[in-house]
Amino acid sequence: MADLFLRQAKNYAESRPSYPEELFEFIASKTPNHDLVWDAGTGSGQAAKSVSLSLDLCTDTSQEQLDYAPKLPNVRYQCTPPIIPMSELESSVAPPGTVDLVTIATALHWFDLPTFYQQVKQVLKKPHGVIAAWTYTVPEANDNITLVNEKFDAVFRQFCADLQPYFNPAVKVVEDKYKGIDFPFEPVGYGANHTGPFEFTTERVMDLEGFLLFIKSWSAYQTAKEKGVELLRDDVVESFKKAWSADGGDRKVVKSPIYLRIGKVGNLE
C-alpha cells in the first residue's frame, strides 16, 4: 500500500483535508480514557495534527509520508513493516491491554484486516478499549447543492468516470462508505446500537490549484500516470479552469463526506 503514495508524499501532505473537530469529539465521547492512543496508517499525520485528541503513537509503512507529518511534542512517529509480527507488537506498538483507543484515518481499506484486528484486540484495554476507523469519499454535492457549480460538477464527474479503471480494488469499500467492510467489534453504546457508519463532513476552502493538487495525490491518478495515461491533460485542466471560474471567485468551499465505523473490543479474544 505504501508504494502507492511514495511519489506524491509531499502532495499528499499538502493537499489532503484535515478532519473536523466534531469527529474527534464524537470519538472521545465514546472512549472512557484516552491516555494512550495508537493512530495506525497515519500517513503524513492528518489525524495527528487534530486538536481534540492527544495521540501518543502514530505508525505508517511509508517513511516518506512520515517525514511530512507535523512535529508534535506528545506524538511519536514510527515506520513499521506492512504486517507487524505479533512477537514484535509490544516493542513496536504497546504492551497487551494498555491502549485506550486505536484510530485509522482513511487507511483501513489498505490493511490486512484479520492480522490487524488480531493486533488491535491484543493491545486494546478490555472491555472498553475503542477502535475508530473512518474514510472520506470524493467531494460531492449534497441536498441538491452543487460542489462548486453545475459546469464544474459535470467536468469533475467525467474526470472521476475516466479515473475509475485505475482505482485499486481496495478502494471499492471506500465507495461503499465502509458499510460492507469487516468490522468485528461491539457497539460502543451511549445510545448507539450499531458500529456505523456515522456520517460527518469535512470542509476546506481551496483554489483550483489546490484542488488539482488534491486530485494528483490520489493513488488512482498516480497509477494511471505509471501506465502512461495523463488524465489531467491540458484540455482537461482548461475545462476545469473555465468551469471553476464560471460563477466568479478564485476560492471555493469544497465539502467531502466522512464515514466512521466505531466499536469497542469487549471481551473478545
C-alpha positions, 0 to 999 in steps of 0.5 A, spaced: 500 500 500 505 504 501 508 504 494 502 507 492 503 514 495 511 514 495 511 519 489 506 524 491 508 524 499 509 531 499 502 532 495 499 528 499 501 532 505 499 538 502 493 537 499 489 532 503 483 535 508 484 535 515 478 532 519 473 536 523 473 537 530 466 534 531 469 527 529 474 527 534 469 529 539 464 524 537 470 519 538 472 521 545 465 521 547 465 514 546 472 512 549 472 512 557 480 514 557 484 516 552 491 516 555 494 512 550 492 512 543 495 508 537 493 512 530 495 506 525 496 508 517 497 515 519 500 517 513 503 524 513 499 525 520 492 528 518 489 525 524 495 527 528 495 534 527 487 534 530 486 538 536 481 534 540 485 528 541 492 527 544 495 521 540 501 518 543 503 513 537 502 514 530 505 508 525 505 508 517 509 503 512 511 509 508 517 513 511 516 518 506 509 520 508 512 520 515 517 525 514 511 530 512 507 529 518 507 535 523 512 535 529 508 534 535 511 534 542 506 528 545 506 524 538 511 519 536 512 517 529 514 510 527 515 506 520 513 499 521 513 493 516 506 492 512 504 486 517 507 487 524 509 480 527 505 479 533 512 477 537 514 484 535 507 488 537 509 490 544 516 493 542 513 496 536 506 498 538 504 497 546 504 492 551 497 487 551 491 491 554 494 498 555 491 502 549 485 506 550 483 507 543 486 505 536 484 510 530 485 509 522 484 515 518 482 513 511 487 507 511 483 501 513 481 499 506 489 498 505 490 493 511 490 486 512 484 486 516 484 479 520 492 480 522 490 487 524 484 486 528 488 480 531 493 486 533 488 491 535 484 486 540 491 484 543 493 491 545 486 494 546 484 495 554 478 490 555 472 491 555 472 498 553 478 499 549 475 503 542 477 502 535 475 508 530 476 507 523 473 512 518 474 514 510 472 520 506 469 519 499 470 524 493 467 531 494 460 531 492 454 535 492 449 534 497 441 536 498 441 538 491 447 543 492 452 543 487 460 542 489 462 548 486 457 549 480 453 545 475 459 546 469 464 544 474 460 538 477 459 535 470 467 536 468 469 533 475 464 527 474 467 525 467 474 526 470 472 521 476 468 516 470 475 516 466 479 515 473 475 509 475 479 503 471 485 505 475 482 505 482 485 499 486 480 494 488 481 496 495 478 502 494 471 499 492 469 499 500 471 506 500 465 507 495 461 503 499 462 508 505 465 502 509 458 499 510 460 492 507 467 492 510 469 487 516 468 490 522 468 485 528 467 489 534 461 491 539 457 497 539 460 502 543 453 504 546 451 511 549 445 510 545 448 507 539 446 500 537 450 499 531 458 500 529 456 505 523 457 508 519 456 515 522 456 520 517 460 527 518 463 532 513 469 535 512 470 542 509 476 546 506 476 552 502 481 551 496 483 554 489 483 550 483 490 549 484 489 546 490 484 542 488 488 539 482 493 538 487 488 534 491 486 530 485 494 528 483 495 525 490 490 520 489 493 513 488 488 512 482 491 518 478 498 516 480 497 509 477 494 511 471 500 516 470 505 509 471 501 506 465 502 512 461 495 515 461 495 523 463 488 524 465 489 531 467 491 533 460 491 540 458 484 540 455 482 537 461 485 542 466 482 548 461 475 545 462 476 545 469 479 552 469 473 555 465 468 551 469 471 553 476 471 560 474 464 560 471 460 563 477 466 568 479 471 567 485 478 564 485 476 560 492 471 555 493 468 551 499 469 544 497 465 539 502 467 531 502 463 526 506 466 522 512 464 515 514 466 512 521 465 505 523 466 505 531 466 499 536 469 497 542 473 490 543 469 487 549 471 481 551 473 478 545 479 474 544 
